[in-house]
């Protein structure tokens, strides 16, 4: 286990450096941030002075080395557009994104797992077939279209939920949450449903496929021959052995929800990191863009490492390696 963790840590550090370099170099060609920071009436001297103060006149490699040096000291720079510390800006938006992803993941697990298991073990082929058909539709719909349909139906026509915003928030130290207020819950429902729809359908189809595959193995047939109850076979033997690929996909999907909640946050004007990223691209805010991508890469690395560690708890065979 210690050797495994050390290996993963070295891989994570190398990957973070590569991601940082790609992010920093890629967005050098988005445009000139000076044009967005100064009015059109600014003189050439003023533009040159601002460019020098931001370090944009230096070679790209020199800029990247300075960028990495600041990151090692916990300094992600100053946002070109907002003129505030980038780390403070991301941490200010982080609770909203994590809150949205948390509700979406819980909703996905609560709905996806039971429907997936039931569609695999049910002898009634009508309802499982209907679930599979609906899951195929859900996995095919783009998230922006789902969000727009939810707004039209539940906000415009029925008026049950707000179409944008986060609602009232409660501050707990540096953290802010809307899950402690009624308006916060009403605001998070629609974007969470929109964000979780793809993950729900993916879990249903994956759990069903894995359960059917495991149910046809010899040790399940032997368990039936021993006279074990069907509930014990389904949940203690079949479901547990079908969890490995499901856990992997769920882990990756959680990282994907955080990284790609951009569309949902834009549709519902949810004040999270995704909306901040879109604004940063519009204003060529390179420090924010680079810091965001590095942060997302760190989330994926942490989630993948956690999934690998969960293998040791789920699969006894991993403990013998």
C-alpha positions in Angstrom: 0.0 0.0 0.0 2.7 2.6 0.8 4.6 1.9 -2.4 1.3 2.2 -4.3 0.6 5.6 -2.7 4.1 6.9 -3.5 3.8 5.8 -7.1 0.5 7.5 -7.4 1.8 10.7 -5.9 4.8 10.8 -8.3 2.4 10.3 -11.2 0.1 13.0 -9.9 2.9 15.5 -9.6 4.2 14.8 -13.1 0.6 15.0 -14.5 0.0 18.3 -12.7 3.1 19.9 -14.3 2.1 18.7 -17.7 -1.5 20.0 -17.3 -0.2 23.3 -16.0 2.1 23.8 -19.0 -0.6 22.8 -21.5 -3.2 25.1 -19.9 -0.8 28.0 -19.7 0.5 27.7 -23.2 -2.8 26.9 -24.9 -4.6 30.0 -23.6 -1.7 32.3 -24.7 -3.4 32.3 -28.1 -6.9 33.3 -27.0 -6.3 36.9 -27.5 -4.7 39.9 -25.8 -6.1 40.5 -22.3 -4.8 44.1 -22.4 -7.4 45.0 -25.0 -10.1 43.9 -22.5 -8.6 45.6 -19.5 -8.1 49.1 -21.1 -10.5 51.3 -22.9 -10.2 51.9 -26.6 -8.9 55.4 -26.0 -5.8 54.1 -24.1 -2.5 55.1 -25.6 0.2 52.7 -26.8 2.4 53.7 -23.9 -0.4 52.8 -21.4 -0.8 49.5 -23.1 2.9 48.7 -23.0 3.1 49.7 -19.4 0.3 47.4 -18.4 1.7 44.6 -20.5 5.1 44.9 -18.8 3.5 45.1 -15.3 1.6 41.8 -16.0 4.8 40.2 -17.4 3.2 39.6 -20.8 6.2 40.9 -22.6 8.4 38.1 -21.3 8.9 34.9 -23.3 6.2 32.2 -22.8 8.6 29.8 -21.0 9.7 32.6 -18.6 6.1 33.4 -17.9 5.4 29.7 -17.2 8.3 29.4 -14.8 7.1 32.5 -12.9 3.6 31.0 -12.9 4.8 27.7 -11.5 7.0 29.5 -8.9 3.9 31.4 -7.7 1.8 28.2 -7.6 4.4 26.5 -5.3 3.9 29.4 -2.9 0.1 29.2 -3.1 -0.2 32.3 -5.4 -2.3 31.8 -8.5 -1.9 35.5 -9.5 -4.4 38.3 -9.9 -7.5 38.0 -12.2 -7.0 40.4 -15.1 -10.7 41.1 -15.3 -11.9 41.0 -11.7 -8.6 42.4 -10.2 -8.8 40.1 -7.2 -6.7 37.1 -6.1 -7.5 34.1 -8.3 -7.4 31.6 -5.4 -9.9 33.7 -3.5 -12.1 34.0 -6.6 -12.2 30.2 -7.1 -12.8 29.5 -3.4 -15.6 31.9 -3.5 -17.3 30.0 -6.4 -16.3 26.5 -5.2 -19.1 26.0 -2.7 -21.8 26.6 -5.3 -20.3 24.1 -7.7 -19.7 21.4 -5.1 -23.2 21.9 -3.7 -24.7 21.4 -7.1 -22.5 18.4 -7.9 -23.3 16.9 -4.4 -27.0 17.0 -5.0 -26.7 15.7 -8.5 -24.5 12.7 -7.4 -26.9 11.8 -4.5 -29.8 12.0 -6.9 -28.0 9.9 -9.4 -27.1 7.2 -6.9 -30.6 7.1 -5.2 -32.4 6.8 -8.6 -29.8 5.0 -10.7 -28.8 2.1 -8.5 -32.3 0.8 -7.5 -33.6 1.1 -11.1 -30.5 -0.6 -12.5 -30.7 -3.5 -10.1 -34.5 -3.8 -10.5 -34.3 -3.8 -14.3 -31.7 -6.6 -14.1 -33.6 -8.9 -11.6 -37.2 -8.2 -12.5 -39.1 -10.9 -14.4 -41.5 -8.4 -15.7 -40.0 -7.3 -19.0 -42.3 -4.4 -19.7 -41.2 -1.9 -17.0 -37.4 -2.7 -17.3 -37.8 -2.3 -21.1 -39.4 1.1 -20.5 -36.7 2.1 -18.1 -34.0 1.1 -20.7 -35.8 3.1 -23.4 -36.0 6.2 -21.2 -32.4 5.8 -20.2 -31.4 5.7 -23.8 -33.3 9.0 -24.4 -31.7 10.5 -21.3 -28.2 9.6 -22.3 -28.7 11.0 -25.8 -30.1 14.4 -24.8 -27.6 17.2 -24.6 -27.5 18.9 -21.1 -28.3 22.4 -22.4 -31.4 21.1 -24.1 -32.5 19.3 -20.9 -31.9 22.4 -18.9 -34.0 24.6 -21.2 -36.8 22.1 -21.2 -36.8 21.9 -17.4 -36.9 25.7 -17.2 -39.8 25.9 -19.7 -41.9 23.3 -18.0 -41.2 23.8 -14.3 -40.3 27.5 -14.2 -42.3 29.2 -17.0 -45.4 27.0 -17.3 -45.8 25.6 -13.7 -43.8 28.2 -11.8 -42.6 25.6 -9.2 -38.9 26.4 -9.2 -36.8 29.5 -10.1 -35.1 29.5 -13.4 -31.8 31.0 -12.3 -29.7 31.9 -9.3 -28.7 30.1 -6.1 -31.3 31.4 -3.7 -30.6 32.5 -0.1 -27.3 31.3 1.2 -26.0 30.7 4.8 -22.4 31.5 5.6 -20.6 29.0 7.8 -17.2 30.6 8.2 -15.5 30.7 4.8 -18.1 28.3 3.4 -21.5 29.3 2.0 -24.4 26.9 1.4 -27.9 27.2 0.1 -28.9 23.8 1.4 -29.9 25.3 4.7 -32.6 27.5 3.2 -35.9 26.8 1.4 -35.1 29.1 -1.5 -31.7 27.4 -1.8 -33.3 24.0 -2.2 -35.8 25.3 -4.6 -33.0 26.8 -6.7 -30.8 23.7 -6.8 -33.4 21.2 -7.8 -33.6 22.0 -11.6 -29.9 22.4 -12.3 -29.2 19.2 -10.2 -31.7 17.2 -12.2 -30.3 18.5 -15.4 -26.8 17.7 -14.4 -27.6 14.3 -13.0 -29.7 13.0 -15.9 -26.8 11.7 -17.9 -25.2 10.0 -14.8 -28.6 8.5 -13.8 -29.0 6.8 -17.2 -25.4 5.7 -17.3 -25.6 4.1 -13.8 -28.9 2.3 -14.8 -27.4 0.8 -17.9 -24.1 0.0 -16.3 -25.5 -1.6 -13.2 -28.0 -3.7 -15.3 -25.3 -4.9 -17.6 -22.9 -5.9 -14.8 -25.6 -7.5 -12.8 -26.8 -9.6 -15.8 -23.2 -10.6 -16.5 -22.5 -11.6 -12.8 -25.8 -13.5 -12.5 -24.7 -15.8 -15.2 -21.5 -16.9 -13.5 -20.9 -20.3 -11.9 -20.6 -19.1 -8.3 -24.1 -17.5 -8.6 -25.5 -20.8 -9.9 -23.7 -22.6 -7.0 -25.2 -20.1 -4.5 -28.7 -20.9 -5.9 -28.0 -24.6 -5.7 -27.1 -24.2 -2.0 -30.5 -22.8 -1.4 -29.5 -19.2 -0.6 -32.3 -16.6 -0.6 -32.7 -14.6 -3.8 -32.2 -11.3 -1.8 -28.9 -12.5 -0.5 -27.7 -13.6 -3.9 -28.7 -10.4 -5.5 -27.3 -7.9 -3.1 -24.5 -9.8 -1.2 -23.0 -11.7 -4.0 -24.0 -10.3 -7.4 -24.2 -6.6 -6.7 -21.0 -6.5 -4.7 -19.0 -8.2 -7.5 -20.6 -6.0 -10.1 -19.5 -2.8 -8.3 -15.9 -2.6 -9.5 -16.6 -1.1 -13.0 -19.5 0.9 -11.6 -17.3 2.5 -8.9 -14.8 3.4 -11.6 -17.3 5.1 -13.8 -19.0 6.9 -10.9 -15.7 8.2 -9.7 -14.8 9.6 -13.2 -18.3 10.9 -13.6 -18.1 12.9 -10.4 -14.9 14.6 -11.7 -16.7 15.1 -15.0 -19.7 16.7 -13.3 -17.4 19.2 -11.5 -15.4 19.9 -14.7 -18.2 20.0 -17.2 -20.9 21.6 -15.1 -20.1 24.7 -17.3 -23.2 24.2 -19.5 -25.6 23.6 -16.7 -24.2 26.6 -14.7 -24.5 28.8 -17.8 -28.1 27.8 -18.6 -29.3 28.3 -15.0 -26.9 31.2 -14.3 -25.6 29.2 -11.3 -22.8 31.2 -9.7 -20.2 28.4 -9.7 -16.8 27.8 -11.1 -18.1 26.8 -14.5 -19.7 30.2 -15.0 -16.5 31.8 -13.8 -14.6 29.8 -16.4 -16.9 31.0 -19.2 -16.5 34.6 -18.1 -12.7 34.1 -17.9 -12.6 32.9 -21.5 -14.7 35.8 -22.7 -12.3 38.3 -21.1 -9.1 36.3 -21.8 -8.4 36.0 -18.1 -5.4 33.7 -18.4 -4.7 33.4 -14.6 -8.3 32.3 -13.9 -8.3 29.9 -16.9 -5.0 28.2 -15.9 -5.9 28.0 -12.2 -9.3 26.5 -13.1 -7.8 23.8 -15.3 -5.1 22.9 -12.7 -7.8 22.7 -10.0 -10.0 20.4 -12.2 -6.9 18.2 -13.0 -6.2 17.9 -9.2 -9.8 16.9 -8.6 -9.6 14.1 -11.2 -6.3 12.9 -9.8 -7.7 12.8 -6.2 -10.9 11.0 -7.4 -8.9 8.4 -9.5 -6.6 7.7 -6.5 -9.6 7.3 -4.2 -11.3 4.9 -6.7 -8.1 2.8 -6.8 -8.1 2.6 -3.0 -11.7 1.6 -2.9 -10.8 -1.4 -5.0 -8.9 -2.8 -2.0 -12.1 -2.6 0.1 -14.5 -3.9 -2.5 -12.4 -6.7 -4.2 -10.7 -9.1 -1.7 -8.4 -10.2 -4.5 -6.7 -6.8 -4.7 -5.5 -7.2 -1.1 -3.5 -10.2 -2.0 -1.5 -8.4 -4.7 
